[in-house]
Amino acid sequence: MFTYSDTNKRYHTLDYYYKHKFGCKIAKISLNAGFTCPNKDGTKGVGGCIYCSKLGSGDYAGKPNKSLSEQFYEIKNIIDKKWPNAKYIGYFQANTNTYASVNVLKEKYEEILNINGVVGLNIATRSDSISLECLDYLEELNKKTFLNVELGLQTIHEKTNKLINRKETLEEFEKMVKKLRSRGINVIVHIINGLPYETKEMMLETIKYVNKLDIQGIKIHMLHILKNTKLAELYQKEKFHILTKEEYVNIVCDQLELLRKEIVINRITGDPNPNELIEPQWLIKKFGVLNEIDKEMVRRNAYQGDRVGD
């Protein structure tokens, strides 16, 4: 059995991590705090990354016209029926969730932390959007609650970075990882497989780079093309290759083998809104993808970390 598993999983799942850290079911509740992004408001760019939906990658977050507490309780009341003894993590998901003054951040974060049963926060942001004052506040917050800062990387390849309009450099990303870790703050990195014109080798190079960083978790996404995005326009024009389910499973299993065992796999596939999805349609059956990954790891007799250093 894998070191960080008490099931048939051959990689370090988030459920396992939470179970052994908190001793109970942990549910993340996605929130939309109404932030914008420096790649949308003209500070660095306009329009955002080409794959970004109008909701700023927060399609399953709450509605920003409602208070954060209202958003939280709407989901909590549903989850409580399934897991009455669960604890909660507030997930600030939509757009760039450190892109405001510290006074604003404190008001929003602490509104959620003051809810009974909340044990921590996950904050999704960009590496170029965390000020020194914000770092000081996050360090303070990290001493009071369970805190994860999620940084979007997506790819290490500059050519792709320009194509997807990231407006963020690898140097900025790496510096922020080091700054966060120097203050003891957990870092989770987002990457995307299947970005336009990237090869399997390029995707594995991104994973090898990430594996050398002092990070605690990773989210592996499959690129999904949503309606009314710049990516949809590009796909309509150029019809670039979309990974098949078999290709995606093969790449993910390779990536798992290249990642250190202690890195927690927070996500291993995309979870798009089916009403907005153009391609790939196979992503709609999320559990089918997860099962295929499990079967391929068994077929290989492979585990996370088997090929670290390759």
C-alpha positions in Angstrom: 0.0 0.0 0.0 1.1 3.6 -0.7 2.7 5.4 2.2 0.0 8.2 2.2 -3.1 6.0 1.7 -5.5 3.8 3.6 -7.5 3.0 0.5 -6.7 1.7 -3.0 -5.3 5.0 -4.1 -1.7 5.1 -5.2 -1.2 8.8 -4.7 -1.5 11.3 -1.9 -5.1 12.3 -1.9 -6.6 15.4 -0.2 -9.1 13.2 1.6 -6.3 11.2 3.2 -4.4 14.4 4.2 -7.5 16.0 5.8 -8.5 12.8 7.6 -5.1 12.4 9.2 -4.7 16.1 10.0 -8.2 16.8 11.4 -9.6 13.4 12.2 -12.9 14.1 10.5 -14.5 14.9 7.1 -13.4 18.3 5.8 -15.5 20.1 3.1 -14.2 23.0 1.1 -16.9 25.7 0.3 -16.1 27.8 -2.8 -16.7 31.5 -2.4 -16.8 34.6 -4.7 -15.6 37.6 -2.8 -16.1 40.0 -5.8 -12.4 40.6 -6.4 -11.0 41.4 -9.9 -7.6 40.6 -11.3 -4.6 42.6 -12.5 -4.9 40.8 -15.8 -8.5 42.1 -16.2 -8.5 45.6 -14.8 -5.7 47.0 -17.1 -2.9 46.9 -14.5 -1.2 44.1 -16.4 -3.7 43.3 -19.1 -7.3 43.2 -20.0 -9.6 40.2 -20.7 -7.7 37.9 -18.4 -6.2 34.5 -19.3 -7.8 33.2 -22.5 -9.4 30.2 -20.7 -10.9 32.2 -17.9 -14.7 32.4 -17.7 -16.7 35.5 -16.9 -16.8 34.2 -13.3 -13.0 34.2 -13.1 -12.5 30.4 -12.7 -15.1 30.5 -10.0 -17.9 28.7 -11.8 -18.8 26.7 -8.7 -18.2 29.6 -6.3 -21.1 31.6 -4.8 -22.8 34.5 -6.4 -21.0 37.8 -5.7 -24.2 39.7 -5.2 -24.7 37.7 -1.9 -22.7 38.2 1.2 -19.9 35.7 1.9 -21.8 34.3 4.9 -24.9 33.7 2.7 -22.8 32.0 0.1 -21.2 29.8 2.7 -24.4 28.7 4.5 -26.2 27.9 1.3 -23.6 25.2 0.6 -23.0 24.3 4.3 -26.7 23.5 4.9 -26.6 21.0 2.0 -23.4 19.4 3.1 -24.5 19.1 6.7 -27.2 16.6 5.6 -24.6 14.3 4.1 -21.8 14.8 6.7 -23.3 16.2 9.9 -20.0 16.1 11.7 -17.9 17.8 9.0 -15.6 20.7 9.5 -15.1 23.4 6.8 -12.5 25.3 4.8 -13.5 28.5 3.2 -12.2 28.5 -0.4 -11.7 32.0 -1.9 -11.8 30.8 -5.5 -13.0 33.3 -8.1 -10.5 35.7 -9.6 -7.5 37.0 -7.6 -8.2 36.8 -3.9 -5.3 38.9 -2.5 -5.9 41.7 -5.0 -7.1 44.3 -2.5 -6.0 46.3 0.5 -5.3 44.3 3.7 -8.2 46.0 5.4 -10.6 44.6 2.8 -8.9 41.2 2.9 -9.2 41.0 6.7 -12.9 41.9 6.5 -13.6 39.2 4.0 -11.4 36.4 5.3 -12.4 36.9 8.9 -16.1 36.9 8.1 -15.7 33.3 7.1 -13.2 32.3 9.9 -15.8 33.5 12.5 -18.3 30.9 11.3 -18.6 27.9 13.6 -16.9 24.8 12.3 -14.5 26.6 9.9 -11.0 25.3 10.5 -9.1 27.1 7.7 -8.9 29.0 4.4 -7.7 28.3 0.9 -6.9 31.5 -1.0 -6.5 31.3 -4.8 -4.4 34.1 -6.2 -1.5 35.2 -8.5 2.1 35.4 -7.5 2.2 39.0 -8.7 -0.7 40.1 -6.5 0.6 39.6 -2.9 2.0 42.8 -1.4 4.5 42.9 1.5 1.7 44.1 3.8 -0.4 41.2 2.6 2.4 38.7 3.3 2.7 40.0 6.8 -1.1 39.6 7.3 -1.0 36.0 5.8 1.8 35.1 8.2 -0.3 36.4 11.1 -3.3 34.5 9.8 -1.3 31.3 9.3 -0.6 31.3 13.1 -4.3 31.4 13.9 -5.8 29.0 11.3 -5.0 26.3 8.7 -4.0 28.4 5.7 -3.2 27.4 2.1 -2.3 29.9 -0.6 -3.0 28.6 -4.1 -0.8 30.0 -6.9 -1.6 29.6 -10.5 1.4 28.5 -12.6 -0.3 26.5 -15.4 2.9 26.0 -17.4 6.6 26.9 -17.2 6.8 27.5 -21.0 7.0 31.1 -22.0 5.7 30.6 -25.5 2.5 29.1 -24.0 2.4 31.7 -21.3 2.2 34.4 -24.0 -0.4 32.5 -26.0 -2.7 32.2 -23.0 -2.2 35.8 -22.0 -1.0 35.0 -18.4 0.9 38.3 -18.0 2.9 36.7 -15.2 6.5 35.5 -15.2 8.1 32.3 -14.0 10.5 34.4 -11.9 7.6 36.2 -10.2 6.0 32.8 -9.4 9.2 31.3 -8.0 10.0 34.3 -5.8 6.5 34.3 -4.3 6.7 30.6 -3.5 10.0 31.3 -1.6 8.5 34.3 0.2 5.4 32.3 1.3 7.5 29.4 2.5 9.9 31.6 4.4 6.9 32.5 6.5 5.7 28.9 6.9 2.7 29.3 4.7 1.5 26.2 2.7 1.6 26.6 -1.0 -0.6 24.7 -3.5 0.3 25.1 -7.2 -2.1 24.9 -10.2 -1.0 23.5 -13.5 -3.0 22.8 -16.7 -2.5 19.8 -19.0 -3.4 20.1 -22.7 -2.7 23.8 -23.2 -2.7 24.7 -26.9 0.3 23.2 -28.8 2.0 21.8 -25.7 3.5 18.4 -26.1 3.6 15.6 -23.4 7.2 16.3 -22.9 6.5 20.0 -22.1 3.8 19.0 -19.6 6.3 16.7 -17.9 8.9 19.4 -17.8 6.4 21.6 -15.9 5.9 18.8 -13.3 9.6 18.3 -12.9 10.1 22.0 -12.2 7.2 22.0 -9.7 8.6 19.0 -7.9 11.8 20.8 -7.1 10.0 23.6 -5.3 9.1 23.6 -1.6 5.3 23.2 -2.1 2.8 21.2 -0.1 0.1 20.5 -2.7 -0.7 20.6 -6.4 -3.9 20.8 -8.5 -3.7 19.1 -11.9 -6.3 20.4 -14.4 -7.3 19.3 -17.9 -7.7 22.3 -20.2 -11.4 22.8 -20.9 -12.8 25.2 -23.5 -15.7 27.2 -22.2 -18.2 29.2 -24.2 -17.7 32.9 -24.6 -13.9 32.8 -23.9 -10.9 33.8 -25.9 -9.8 30.2 -25.9 -13.1 29.2 -27.6 -12.4 31.7 -30.3 -8.9 30.4 -30.8 -10.1 26.8 -30.9 -12.8 27.7 -33.5 -10.1 29.3 -35.6 -7.2 26.9 -35.3 -8.7 23.6 -34.0 -5.6 22.8 -32.0 -5.4 19.2 -30.6 -7.5 18.4 -27.5 -6.1 15.6 -25.4 -8.1 12.4 -25.5 -9.1 10.9 -22.2 -6.5 8.1 -22.8 -3.8 10.7 -23.4 -4.7 12.7 -20.4 -4.7 9.6 -18.1 -1.3 8.6 -19.4 0.2 12.0 -18.8 -1.3 12.4 -15.3 0.1 9.0 -14.3 3.5 10.0 -15.5 3.2 13.2 -13.6 2.2 11.4 -10.4 5.3 9.2 -10.7 7.5 12.3 -11.0 6.1 14.0 -7.9 7.4 13.6 -4.4 5.2 11.4 -2.3 4.5 14.0 0.4 3.0 16.5 -2.1 -0.8 16.4 -1.6 -2.8 15.9 -4.8 -5.6 18.4 -4.3 -7.1 17.9 -7.7 -6.4 15.5 -10.6 -8.9 16.5 -13.3 -11.0 19.4 -14.4 -14.6 19.9 -13.2 -16.2 22.2 -15.8 -19.8 23.4 -15.9 -21.3 21.1 -18.5 -23.7 23.8 -19.7 -20.7 26.0 -20.7 -18.3 23.3 -21.9 -17.3 23.0 -25.6 -14.4 20.5 -25.3 -13.4 18.0 -24.1 -16.8 16.3 -23.5 -15.2 13.4 -21.7 -14.4 15.7 -18.8 -18.1 15.7 -17.8 -17.7 12.2 -16.4 -15.3 13.2 -13.7 -15.4 9.9 -11.8 -14.8 8.0 -15.0 -11.5 9.9 -15.4 -10.5 9.3 -11.8 -11.2 5.5 -12.2 -9.1 5.3 -15.3 -6.2 7.0 -13.5 -6.5 4.4 -10.7 -6.6 1.5 -13.2 -3.6 2.8 -15.1 -1.6 3.1 -11.9 -2.5 -0.5 -11.0 -1.7 -1.7 -14.6 1.8 -0.1 -14.3 2.2 -1.2 -10.7 3.1 2.4 -10.1 2.9 4.9 -7.2 3.3 8.6 -6.7 7.0 9.3 -6.4 8.3 6.2 -8.1 10.3 8.2 -10.7 11.4 11.3 -8.8 14.7 12.4 -10.3 14.1 11.0 -13.8 
